[in-house]
Amino acid sequence: MENGQRFASYDTVDFQKPDLNMETTRAEARIGKDFEIKLSFENPLPVQITGGQWYIETSGANPKSKIIPNTAIVPEGKEVHTSFKLIPYREGVCRVSATFRADMLSGVRGMGDIRVVE
C-alpha cells in the first residue's frame, strides 16, 4: 500500500586518482633557454583511455598555459604520457601545474617547481 512518503539518500564516494609524475631534462633551467618536461601516470582503469587533454599552467615561464590533446590509446595498466617545452623568463622558481582529463578519467593532477638561474 502506498503511503505518499518519499525517501532519498546519497553516498559520497571518493575515488583514488593515480599519481602524476613530472620529470625535467635538467636539474635547473636557464632564463631564455627552453627545457623539456615529461608528464606521465599509469592507467588505473580496467579499460583503455582514449582521447582526453592535458591542461598545463606555469608561472615564470612561457607559455603560461597550454592544452595538449592525448592522441594515444592507452591500455589498462599502461602509461599515459606527454612532454612539452617551456622557456623561463625570470630567475627564481618556475611552478608547473598539470591536470589530465578524459571522458573516463579526470582530476589527475600534479605540481612541481623548477629552479631557474641566469
C-alpha positions as CSV (number, residue, x, y, z in Angstrom):
1,M,0.0,0.0,0.0
2,E,1.4,3.4,-0.9
3,N,1.6,6.0,1.9
4,G,2.8,9.1,-0.1
5,Q,6.2,9.2,1.7
6,R,9.4,9.8,-0.2
7,F,12.8,8.7,0.6
8,A,16.1,10.0,-0.8
9,S,19.7,9.0,0.1
10,Y,23.1,9.7,-1.3
11,D,26.5,8.2,-0.9
12,T,29.8,10.0,-1.0
13,V,32.4,8.0,-3.0
14,D,36.0,9.1,-3.1
15,F,38.0,7.7,-6.0
16,Q,41.7,7.3,-5.6
17,K,43.4,9.0,-8.5
18,P,46.8,7.9,-9.9
19,D,49.9,9.9,-9.1
20,L,51.1,12.3,-11.8
21,N,54.8,12.0,-12.4
22,M,56.7,15.1,-13.6
23,E,60.3,15.0,-14.8
24,T,62.6,17.6,-16.3
25,T,65.5,17.1,-18.6
26,R,67.8,19.0,-16.3
27,A,68.1,19.9,-12.6
28,E,67.9,23.7,-13.2
29,A,66.7,25.8,-16.0
30,R,68.2,29.0,-17.5
31,I,66.5,32.2,-18.4
32,G,65.7,32.2,-22.2
33,K,66.7,28.6,-22.7
34,D,64.0,26.0,-23.3
35,F,63.8,22.8,-21.3
36,E,61.5,19.8,-21.6
37,I,59.0,18.5,-19.0
38,K,57.7,15.0,-19.2
39,L,54.3,14.1,-17.6
40,S,53.0,10.5,-17.0
41,F,50.8,8.3,-15.0
42,E,49.6,4.7,-15.1
43,N,46.1,4.0,-16.4
44,P,44.3,2.6,-13.3
45,L,41.1,1.7,-15.2
46,P,40.1,-1.8,-16.4
47,V,39.5,-0.2,-19.9
48,Q,41.7,1.7,-22.3
49,I,41.9,5.5,-22.1
50,T,41.2,7.3,-25.4
51,G,41.2,11.0,-26.1
52,G,41.4,13.5,-23.2
53,Q,43.6,16.5,-22.8
54,W,46.5,17.7,-20.6
55,Y,46.0,21.2,-19.2
56,I,49.3,22.9,-18.3
57,E,49.7,26.2,-16.3
58,T,53.1,27.8,-15.4
59,S,54.5,30.8,-13.6
60,G,57.8,32.3,-14.6
61,A,57.9,30.6,-18.0
62,N,56.3,30.8,-21.4
63,P,53.8,29.6,-22.5
64,K,51.8,30.5,-19.4
65,S,49.1,27.9,-20.3
66,K,48.9,25.1,-22.8
67,I,46.4,22.4,-23.7
68,I,47.8,19.2,-25.2
69,P,45.5,16.6,-26.7
70,N,46.1,13.0,-25.8
71,T,46.2,11.2,-29.2
72,A,47.3,7.8,-27.8
73,I,45.1,4.8,-27.0
74,V,46.4,3.7,-23.6
75,P,45.5,0.1,-22.5
76,E,44.8,-0.9,-18.9
77,G,47.9,-0.7,-16.7
78,K,50.0,1.1,-19.3
79,E,51.5,4.6,-19.1
80,V,49.7,7.8,-20.3
81,H,52.3,10.4,-21.1
82,T,53.2,13.6,-22.9
83,S,56.0,16.1,-23.0
84,F,56.4,19.8,-23.7
85,K,58.9,22.6,-23.6
86,L,59.0,25.8,-21.5
87,I,61.2,28.9,-21.7
88,P,61.8,30.6,-18.3
89,Y,61.7,34.4,-18.4
90,R,62.8,35.2,-14.8
91,E,65.2,33.9,-12.2
92,G,63.8,32.0,-9.2
93,V,61.2,29.3,-9.1
94,C,59.1,28.3,-12.0
95,R,56.0,26.4,-10.9
96,V,54.3,24.0,-13.2
97,S,50.8,22.7,-12.7
98,A,49.3,19.9,-14.8
99,T,45.9,18.2,-15.0
100,F,44.7,15.3,-17.2
101,R,41.0,15.0,-18.1
102,A,39.3,12.4,-20.3
103,D,35.7,11.1,-20.5
104,M,36.5,8.0,-18.4
105,L,39.1,9.6,-16.0
106,S,39.5,13.2,-14.8
107,G,41.2,15.1,-12.0
108,V,44.6,13.5,-12.3
109,R,46.7,16.4,-11.0
110,G,50.3,17.3,-10.3
111,M,52.5,20.2,-9.5
112,G,56.3,20.8,-9.5
113,D,58.9,23.6,-9.1
114,I,61.9,24.1,-11.3
115,R,64.8,26.3,-10.2
116,V,65.7,29.0,-12.8
117,V,69.1,30.6,-12.9
118,E,70.5,33.4,-15.1
